[in-house]
Amino acid sequence: MIKAITKNLYSDIPKETLYHYTTFTGLVGIVDSQVLWASDIRYMNDSAELKHTADLIRMEITQRITAGHAKPNLLNQFLEWVTHRITNGHMLFAASFRSNGNLLSQWRGYSKLGKGVSLGFNPNYILKCANEQSFQIGKCIYNIADQRRLIKLVVDAVEALSQEFNKNTKVSEKHNPQYYHDVFERIESDLLRIAAILKHPSFQEEEEWRIVSPALTDYVTSPVLFREGTSMLVPYVEFKLLQEKDRPIALEHIFLGPTPNINISMNSLTMFLAKNGVNPKKGITYCEIPYRQH
């Protein structure tokens, strides 16, 4: 049941150019390495991402228990398990794209001191790269009513699995305070994929798409790397921009973010791309947003 939910959520196919906002340092790294960094979703926006999903689950469970649910123990165990697994469970990695490559809110985040660009990729190209690396691409959901309907289906799936589980379990084992954890573990990877594209409604203008990795359970032997974040080390994996040998990355378009030095900044960006053989099909455009010192 829950796999059908996940499959449906990741069935949308982007049609428009997908923009990836980054700094000049990020641009140089992407061009040189031909990879994007897909961060552990637990570390995106200071873990607010998964907390939003946990809050939705808490609201749904509270509502069911208040209404006199027959198995409050199951629901309470599920909530406790979700709260713990947010920071201690499977790892899922994602990289973000926007349908809009010229958003003021994004420039505020990525162009401090005038050092931001948004890189426009052909959606079919990103989809091909994702498929070859077993990533999925999903469109973020911001509507709170849609999110609550999804979470209701998730809790329904947990209840259905628990009934099946009960049929095959000895009565003596049912008093274990972690009795249902085997049930929850069956849905963990799918629950993470769902959580990865549920975003707070206040971010709706971003129109975000995400490429999402398979779930990883062993960070020691998996290709997990670490980078410096705002206040901690952030785990990430490399999402390869697969190219033919000795070919530069393929870009559709680039926006240069707000800067106090428009002409010389455009000039050096143009030189850098030409030096590395990168030729955006639709060229480079200045964002036309007045620069403000943050």
N, C-alpha and C positions, 0 to 999 in steps of 0.2 A: 504493500500500500504506500509506504513512505517513499519507496524508490520511484513509484509512478509520479508522486508529487514532484520529486527532484527532477525527473526527466522532463516533465512539463515546464518547470521553471527555466530550464536551460535549453528550451527548444526555440526561443527567439533568435533570429539571425539579424545582426546589424546590417543596415544598408548604406548608412552615411559614413563619411570619413570619421575615424576614431582618433581623438587627440589625447596625447599623453603629455601632461605638464611636467616640466622638470627644470632644474637650474642649469647654468652653463657648465658646471662641473658634471652634472648628470648627462648633459648632451655629449660632452667630450668622451665620457665613459661609454655611452651607448654606441657612439660611432666607432670608437676604438675596439670595443669588445663584441659588438653586435649582439648584445643581450640587454634585456630589461630585468630589473630586480623585482621579484614577486615576494612581498613581505608576508610573514605569518600574520593572519588576520587578527590574532589576539593582540597584536602590537600596532594595529592601524588606529589612528586617532585615540591613542592612549587607552585602548581596549574598550572604548565606548561602543564599538561595533557589536561585539557579542553581548555586552550588557543590555543593549536594546532588545535583543532576542530573548534574553533571560527575563527581562521585565515583562515582555509580552506573555511568556510562559507562566510567570508568576500570576499575572492578572487572570489568565484563563483557568489556572488551577484553583485560585481563590474563589472564583465565580462558581466553579463546579462543586467545591467543598461546601460553600455557603448554601448552595441549592440542595444539599443533602446527598452528595455522591456516595454510592455504595462502597467504594474502596478508597477512602481518604488516605490510607497507608500507602497505596500505590502512588497516588499523586504527590504526596509529601516526599516519598523516596525519590521520585523523578525530579522534583524541584531541587532537592538537596544535591542530587547527582549532577544536574545541569550546572548549578552554582559552582560546584567543585571542578567540573571538567572544563569550564571556561578557561581556567588558567593552567590546568594540569593534564589536559587530555590530548587527543590526536592533534597533529599540526596540519594546518591547511594554509596554503600560500596564494596570494592574489596580487595582481597588478591592475591599476585603474586606468580607464580611458573615459573621455567625455565626448558627447555628441557635439558640444559647443567648444570650440578651441579658443574662444576669446571671452572668458568669464572674469569679471572683476574679482569675485570671491577667490578664484583660483590664482589670479595674479598676486593677490595679497599674500597668499601662502607660498608662492614659488618665485616671486620676483623682488624679494627684498633687496634693496640697493640696486634695483634695475637688472637683475640677473636671471630672468625667466624666459623660457620658450615653451611653446606647445607644439609637439611633433605630430603631424597628421599622417595616419597610416590607412591604406586601403583595407576595408573590413574583411574582404576575402583573403587577403594576405595574412592578417592576424588570425583569422579562423583556421587557415591552413597550418600555420605555425602551432596553434593550440592543438589541433587534431594530432599532429605528429609527435607531440610531447604529452599526450593524454590529459591535457588541460581542457576544461569546459569554459564556454563563454556565456555569461548571463547578464541580463538587464536588471539593474537594481530596482527594487520596489519601495516606494515611499508612501503610498496611500495606506493610512493606518487601518482602515476597514479591510482592505485586501490582506494586510499583514495579519490581522486578528483571525481572518478566515483561514489563512494558511496554518497558523499556530493551532487553531481548533482541529484541523485535519491531522496535525502532528500528534496531538494528545489523543485523538481518536485512534490513531495507529498504535500508540503505546498501549492503550487499553485493549485493543484487539490482539496484539502480540502477548499481552499478559494473560489473557484468557486461554490462549493456546498453550502458553508456558505452564499454567496451573494444571492443565490436564496431564502433564507428563512429569509432575514433581511430587515427591512424597510430602504428606501432611506435616511431618516433623520438621521439614526444612522451611516451612512457610513462616516460622516465627523469627527467622534471621532478619535483622534490621536492614541487611543488604540483599534481601531475597530477590528483588526484581532487577538487580544490576545487570544480570545476564541479558535481560530484555533490552535494557537501555543501550548496552554496548552494541547490540545489533543495528541500532539506528544512528549511532554516533556520527559516522562519516556523512550520512545523508543530512542529518540535522545541522552539521557544520556547513555543508554546501548551501542549505537553506539560509542559515544565519549570515552567510557571506554576502548575500544580496538583499538583505532586509536593512534598510537605512532609515534613520530618523527623518520624519517629514520635513524638517527644517533644511535639509540638504537637497530638496527636490529640484531646484534649478540646475543642478549639476548634470542631470540626465546621464548618470554614470553606467558604464558597462564594466564588467570585471572578467578577467581571465582567472580561472580558479584551478589549482593543482589537484591531483589526487591526494587523499589524506595520507600523511606519513605518521608512522607509529614509533619509528626508531631514528632519532636525530643523530645518533652517533655514527651509524653506517650509511645514512642517507646523505645526499649532496647538499647539506644545509650549511650556509655561510652566515657570517655575522657582520653587521655594519653599525656605525655609531648613530643612534637616534637622538631625539631632543634631550632625553634624560635617562637613556638606558641603551643597552645593546639590543639590536633588533635582528632576529633570525630572518633569513631570506634564502630563496633559491633563484637560480638563473633561468630566465625564460629566453630561449635562444631565438633570435630573429634569423631564421634559416635562409641562407643565401647560397647561390652557386659559389664555388670556390673563387676566391679573389675578387668577389663583387661587393661593392659598398651596400649599405642598408638602403632599402627602397622606401622613399617617403613621397606622400602625395602633396604635402603642403607644410609650411612652418609659419607660426605666428611668433613674432618677437614681442615680448612683454613690455610693459611700461618702463621707460628709461629716460634719464635726463640728457642722454647723449645719443639721440636717435640716429643721426647720419653716420657717425663713426661706428656705432654699435652694429648697424645694418651692414656696414662695409666689412667689419671684421668677421661677422657671422657668415657673410657671403664668401669671403676668402677661405674661412675654415672649411666650409662645405665643399668648395671647389677643390681645395687642396686634398680632401679625402674622397673625391669622386662622387659626392652625394649631390644629386640633382633633383630636388622636389619638383614633381610634374607641374604643380600649380604655383611654384615659386615661394617667395618669402613675403609676408605681409606684416606691416607694423600694426599693432593692436589699436592704435588711435585713442587709447585711454590715457588721460593726462597723468604724468608721473607724480606720485606723492611720496615723500619720505616717510617711512613707517617708524 
